Amino acid sequence: MSYKKFFPYFKNSDMTYLDSGATTQKLQTVIDSELEYYSHYCANTHRSNFGDANKATINYEESRKYLQKFINAKDSSEIIFTKGVTESINFIASSFAKNFKTVIISSLEHHSNIVPWHMQGRSLGDGLEVVGYKDNFAFDYEEFEKILVKNPNSFVSVTHISNAFGTINDIKKICEIAHKYDSYVLIDGAQSLVHKKIDIQDINCDFFAISGHKTFAPTGVGAIYIKQELLEKIDPYQTGGATIKTVTYNESVLLDSPYKFEAGTQNIAGVIGFKKALEFIDSIGYEEIELREYKLYEYLQNELKKIEEVVFYNTTKDSISNKSFNVEGLIHDDVGILLDKQKIAIRVGHHCAMPIMDHLQIKGTIRVSLAFYNDFDDIDKFIIALKRAIKMLKD
Amino acid sequence: MANIKEAIENIKDDLEFFDDELDKYEFIIDLGKKLKPFNEKDQKDEYLVQGCTSQVWLVPTIKDDVLYLSGTSDAIIVKGLVHIILEIFNEKTLEEIQEFDINILSELGLAEIITPNRQSGVQGMIKKIIEVSKNGNI
């Protein structure tokens, strides 16, 4: 079955879209729901009490409940909407995590989970520890535990799936190990909700950062899951309208979560649209999504392997959807330009993960990132275009 | 020698000759091959233009209010784009460059020159040329 028919982009663009790791295409139902909000009941939420405002508030809160159930969180108060993963991490970094002596990250983080820690004055060995990797970019659990032995009561912030290489970390295991050493764990789920079923209670993380726009929803919407027990301990990192019970000139008394964390007017249309994206995933099921993506991913790897100049950095084992590679003797920018001219949308560069690129002594890679709406034909077109680009650049 | 506007027109004519985008880029690759040899000693940080990933080196010198440029890149297509930029700005008076409306470059229709995607370093190169011409020194 082709799922492209549910995404208008594929009707309107002649590009072969293989850049879903940067942002996914948007569902017609998502776009329709945004349009409906703006054209039929556009009003602010949680403030005014007239009909359209109430409808907007109800739909906004329905999205929260849907996301709560979607990731199997205990309570809807654990779901705080943000503008995306970057804001989610910055929020927790600058409120709850800032007072921890040590923050532990992995080698495969993207800049959103590196720069906020540097902004707190942390550097490697001085408030920031980085867990290395073993073969095939596998998270080094032994090293992780050693770091925790030396630094109990730390804040751990680790990606679920690497944006550059698709490596999947065993986040349940990471949480288990971290909790043994009284540490808290934030999982960066930017690349994962679109590919894998998330069961928050099973993972048992303390925080989970979610991206809407990488999950078929509008840009500018995301969420942070915060474990119920921690909600009282966390201060908002921004305050303002709709976050308070009472305000006098002497003091402000904040509401409970999630409202105390959602200051100012939110991306109402985006949040409402997000629910439509989750409903669509539910209608297909993660089993079908994972199976389809796995077949595509294997096919991509096998087709790339047939091109002798292609240099890989990892296998398909314990990874998903994001395939990074280079072409021997060529700079990825050149390949990217010629793929673009052949209507192939991929990303070239460091993928906002410069430290790992430095470590591999490369400036960047060519990254193909798949979503379940892609098909074998997309990969065939890409391979033909890649071969032509290589020929043009090497001749 | 053609002035800046004429140089742009000439390049535009060359590029418009190709109906197929890939043929156009084949032409740009060939331009890169024709780029005047760049002194390897000048491939140093001092002359590196800020770009995102591919590297561009640009050595500007000023003599009698005329800007002389040499440059190169480690990327093949970018090298062709460097050729185009040098064709436009090399050996032009500082005054002519200062008066140049940068928006005219969009007429070339080359996304790598006009898109602020921080990718190719070509934009940084143009910025540097304008800066040097305004300051009157390197």
Interface residues (C-beta under 8 A of the other chain):
Chain A: L330 I331 H332 D333 D334 G336 I337 L338 D340 K341 Q342 V348 G349 H350 K363 G364 R388 M392 L393
Chain B: E21 L22 K24 Y25 E26 I29 C52 T53 S54 D74 A75 I76 I77 V78 A111 E112 Q119 S120
